[in-house]
Amino acid sequence: MKFRTLALLLLVTLVQPLWTQAAQEPAKVTGDSASLTTRLALRDLWVEHIFWTRNYAFANQQHQKKEAAAAATEVVANAKSIANSIAPLYGQPAADQLLELLAGHWSAVKHYSDASVAKDADGKKAAVNDMTRNAQGIAKFLSSANPNLPEDALVSMLGAHGGHHVAQMDALAKGDFVGEAKNWAAMRQHMQVLADTLTAALVKQFPDKF
């Protein structure tokens, strides 16, 4: 089972839970397993986001254009998967709006990486400002869609996510791979917390779906 197809997981009645995946034994989704499957799927999608953005930043820093381009393509594909995951619950127009916001996040992250390679301090500052405004936009969108997601809490959470991107790219620029590894551990854990927060809010808002 491929976790990035979350949109399908929310529509079907038979899935293959993670714990039976190796045995390839389909199981009927009940309330608990549906919410668990959704949580794991969202974790996978958001960790994939930081995986490919990290690949872009590293390749960009090493002037590996082909590798950077391939990673950028995957970042965009992942953003589409994240956005489309909400379509079954909120509709395609909402998914399209989320994709536009995620595109803004990626644009700011990419801008920071490019400015870092060019040693452009003003560009890096502008990118951070864009990341901050975009985080506020995403928080507003999610909180308006789901009353169980307080906007202020989301702004803090997404702001911390942007901070992880910045710290990661700064460490890569300095060749501080030990520091970057520590940042990655915190970054990955933070993405899991974000995914779990979103899942809990969805389960609370749509109990009949879970």
N, C-alpha and C positions, 0 to 999 in steps of 0.2 A: 504494500500500500504506500502511496506517495503522499506525504503529509501536506504538500503545498496545494492539493486539491480540496481545500477546506470547504469551498462552496458546495461541492458535491456531497461531502460528509454530512452537511446539515440537511440534506434533502433525502438521502436514502434511509432505508430502515434496516438494512443489513450491512454491517461493516466487519472489519477484521481488527479487533483491538490489538494494542501493542503487545500485550502479554501472550497472545496466541499467534502472533505474526509468523514466527519461525515455523510453526506447525501448519500454517496456512489453513486454519479452521475458522470460517466465518462465524460470527456471533451476532445475535440480535442486540441492537442498541437499546439499553434501558436508560433511565435517568442518569444514574451514576456513570455508566460507561460512555454515554454521549457527551457529558460534560468533560470527562477525562480525555476522551479522544480530541475534543475541541481544544482543550488546554495544551495537549501535546502538539497538536497541529500548529497552534499559534506560536508556541515556543519555537518550533522548527522554522517557521516563516521568519520570525524576528531575529533568531540567531543567524539564519541565512543572510539576512540583511547586513549584519555587521561582518559576516565572513567575506562577502563580496566587496563591501566598501573597503575593508582592510586590504584585500587583494589589489584593489585599484590603487590605494594609497602607496602600498609597497612597490608595485610595478612602476607607478608614476615616479616615485623617488629614485628608482634605479634606471629611469629613462627607457623602460621596456614598453614601447608603444603598443605592440601587438597584444601583450599580456594585459596592459591597462585597458585597451579597447574591449577585450573579451570580458574582463571583469565588469566594466561599465555596462555592457549588454546584459549581464546577469543581474546587476543591481536593478535595472529597469524591469526585467522580467519578474523579479521578486516583488517589486513594488506593485506590479499589476496583480500578482497573486494575493498579496495582502489586501489590496483594495477590493478585489473581486470576492474575497472571503466574506464580506459583509452584505453582498448583494442579496442572498436568500432571505435575509432578515430586514434589510432596510431599502432594498431596491437598487437597480442599476444606476440611476442618477446619483444616489448617495455614494455608490462605489466609485463612480467617475469623479465625484468631487474629492473623495479621499485620495484618489490617484493623483489628482492635480496637486494636492497638498504634499503628498509624499515626493512628487517630482520636485517640488520646491525645496524639500529637505535635502534631497540628493544634489540638487544644483548648488546649494550652499556648501555642502560637504566637499563636493568636487572643486568648487571655487577655492576653498581653504587649502585643499591638497595642491592645486595648481599654483596658488600664491606661495605656498610653503616651498615648493620646488624652485620657484622663481625668486625666492627670498624677498617677496613683496609684502612688507609689513602692513601697508595700507590695505592691500587686497585681503590679507588675513583678517584684519579688523572688520572690513566690510562683510566678509563671509560670516563671521561670528554674529554680527548684527542681523544678517539675513536668517541665520539659524534660529536666533532668538525670536524674531518676528514669526517665523514659520512654526516654531513650537507653540507659540500662542495661538496661531491659527488652527493647528491640529487639535489643540486642547479645547478650543471653543467649539469646533465641529463635533468632536466626540462627546463632549458634555451636553451639547444641545440634542444629540441623537439619543443619548442614554442618561437619564437622571441619576443613575448610580455611579457616574463618573464625575466627581467634583472638578470643575475647571482649574481651580488653584492647584489642586494636587497633581493634575495632569501637566500643568505648566512646569511645576517643579520636577516631575519625573522626566518629561521630555527635555527640559533644560539640562538635567544631569546627563541624559543620553548624548546631547550635543557636546557637552563637556568631555565625555569619554572619547568621542571622535577627535576632538582637538588634541587631547592629551596623547592619543595614539599617534596621530600624524606628527606631532612635535617630537615624540620619542623616536619615531622612524627617521625623521630628518636629522636627528643627532646620532643615529646609530645606537641608541640606547635600547637594545633588544631585551635586556632584563627588565627594564622599566616598562617596556611595551607589553611584555608577557604578563606582568602584574596588572596592568591596565586592562588587558584582554580578559583576565579572570573576573575582574569587577564588572566589565562591560557585558560579558556573557550572563553573569548572574542578574544584572540589572534588566536585561532583555527578558529573562525568564519571569522576573517579577512583573514587568509590564504585561507580558502575555497572560500571566495568571490574573492580574487585575482586570484586564479586558474580558477574560473568560468569566470571572465571577460576576461582572456587571451584566454580561449577556444572559447568563443563567438566571439571574435575579429578574431581569426585564422580560425574558421570554421563557418562563418555567415550563410552558406546554411543549417547547421544542426540545427540552432536555429531560 
